[in-house]
């Protein structure tokens, strides 16, 4: 192979490798802080005994028939302009399925609503089938940055294993 052919192969390989750059995938256990380029997220606690208010006229804090509630206490710190909120979190179950976000709800006094910059936290509530248990909490966030600040781009996928 000539030197020129070798350089072309290296450049082509670098371009292919660069296409996947910027995506950060991390996993840990509940309680661990996971981070990526100006973003720190912790799932502090998972609660399978979610309080349900006795006088919930709206029904928003009640689980659907055949479902149970799971609360996740989260903390997020971000220096990105893109908002993070409960919609960035997910939950996987022991039955192999996905739980669904229960929002809005009033099960906890301190719920996590949204955050644009700085740090914040609170509870995110999900519904999962009663025949399953929480297995993994997930978080996904994409900030494409701006033309002025392309260095702020981040694509993060985090997950925390729930221990029983």
C-alpha positions in Angstrom: 0.0 0.0 0.0 1.4 3.4 -0.9 1.8 6.2 1.6 -1.0 8.2 -0.1 -3.4 5.2 0.1 -2.6 4.7 3.8 -3.3 8.4 4.5 -6.6 8.2 2.7 -7.6 5.1 4.7 -6.7 6.8 8.0 -8.7 9.9 7.0 -11.7 7.9 5.9 -11.5 5.9 9.2 -11.3 9.1 11.2 -14.3 10.5 9.5 -16.3 7.4 10.2 -15.2 7.4 13.8 -16.0 11.1 14.1 -19.6 10.5 13.0 -20.3 8.8 16.3 -18.4 11.4 18.5 -20.2 13.4 21.1 -22.5 10.6 22.3 -21.9 9.6 25.9 -23.3 6.4 27.3 -22.8 5.7 31.0 -24.4 3.2 33.4 -24.2 2.7 37.2 -26.3 1.8 40.2 -28.9 3.9 41.9 -27.1 6.5 43.9 -24.3 7.0 41.4 -23.7 10.4 39.7 -23.3 10.0 35.9 -21.9 12.9 33.8 -21.2 14.1 30.3 -19.9 17.5 29.2 -21.7 19.9 31.5 -24.4 17.5 32.6 -24.6 15.6 35.8 -27.5 13.3 36.7 -28.1 11.2 39.7 -31.0 8.8 40.5 -30.8 9.0 44.3 -33.6 6.6 45.2 -36.3 4.4 43.8 -39.5 4.0 45.8 -42.0 1.2 45.1 -44.3 2.4 48.0 -45.4 5.7 46.4 -47.8 7.6 48.6 -51.3 8.1 47.0 -53.3 11.1 48.3 -56.7 10.2 49.7 -58.4 13.2 48.2 -57.2 13.2 44.6 -60.3 14.6 42.8 -58.4 14.6 39.4 -57.2 11.0 39.7 -53.8 12.1 38.3 -52.0 10.6 41.3 -53.7 7.2 41.1 -52.2 4.2 39.2 -54.3 2.9 36.2 -55.9 -0.5 36.8 -53.3 -3.2 36.6 -50.4 -0.8 37.3 -48.4 0.2 40.3 -46.5 3.5 40.9 -42.8 3.8 41.1 -41.1 7.0 42.3 -37.6 8.0 41.4 -35.8 10.7 43.3 -33.5 12.5 40.8 -31.0 15.4 40.8 -29.8 17.1 37.6 -27.1 19.7 37.1 -26.7 21.3 33.7 -25.0 24.2 32.0 -26.9 23.6 28.8 -29.6 25.9 27.5 -31.9 23.0 26.6 -34.4 22.1 29.2 -34.4 18.8 31.1 -37.5 17.4 32.7 -39.4 14.3 33.7 -39.8 13.5 30.0 -36.1 12.8 29.8 -36.4 9.9 32.2 -37.7 6.4 31.6 -38.0 3.1 33.5 -37.5 -0.4 32.3 -39.2 -3.3 34.1 -38.4 -6.9 35.0 -41.0 -8.0 32.5 -38.9 -6.5 29.7 -41.2 -3.6 29.0 -41.1 0.1 29.6 -43.0 1.9 32.3 -44.8 5.1 31.5 -44.4 8.5 32.9 -47.1 9.6 35.3 -47.1 13.4 34.9 -48.5 15.6 36.2 -49.2 14.1 39.6 -49.1 15.1 43.3 -47.8 12.0 44.9 -44.8 13.8 46.4 -44.6 17.4 47.6 -41.2 17.8 45.7 -41.7 16.7 42.1 -39.2 17.4 39.4 -40.7 19.6 36.8 -38.0 21.1 34.6 -34.6 22.7 34.6 -32.8 24.9 32.1 -29.5 25.8 33.8 -28.0 25.1 37.2 -29.1 22.3 39.6 -32.4 20.9 40.7 -34.1 17.8 41.7 -37.3 16.1 42.9 -39.4 13.0 42.3 -40.4 11.6 38.9 -43.3 9.1 39.0 -43.9 6.2 36.6 -46.6 3.5 36.2 -45.4 -0.1 35.6 -47.5 -3.3 35.3 -48.2 -4.7 38.8 -46.7 -8.1 37.7 -43.3 -6.5 37.2 -40.6 -4.6 39.2 -38.4 -1.7 38.3 -35.2 -2.9 36.7 -33.4 0.2 35.3 -34.0 3.9 35.3 -32.9 5.7 32.1 -32.1 9.3 31.0 -31.6 10.7 27.6 -30.6 14.3 26.7 -29.6 15.9 23.4 -28.3 19.5 23.1 -27.2 20.3 19.5 -25.5 23.5 20.8 -25.6 26.6 18.6 -23.6 28.1 15.7 -21.9 30.3 18.3 -21.1 27.6 20.8 -20.8 24.2 18.9 -18.5 23.0 21.8 -21.6 22.8 24.0 -23.1 19.9 22.0 -23.9 16.9 24.0 -25.8 13.6 23.5 -26.1 11.7 26.7 -27.7 8.3 27.5 -27.5 7.2 31.1 -29.0 4.2 33.0 -29.0 3.1 36.6 -29.6 -0.5 37.7 -32.2 -0.8 40.4 -31.0 -3.3 43.1 -33.6 -5.3 45.0 
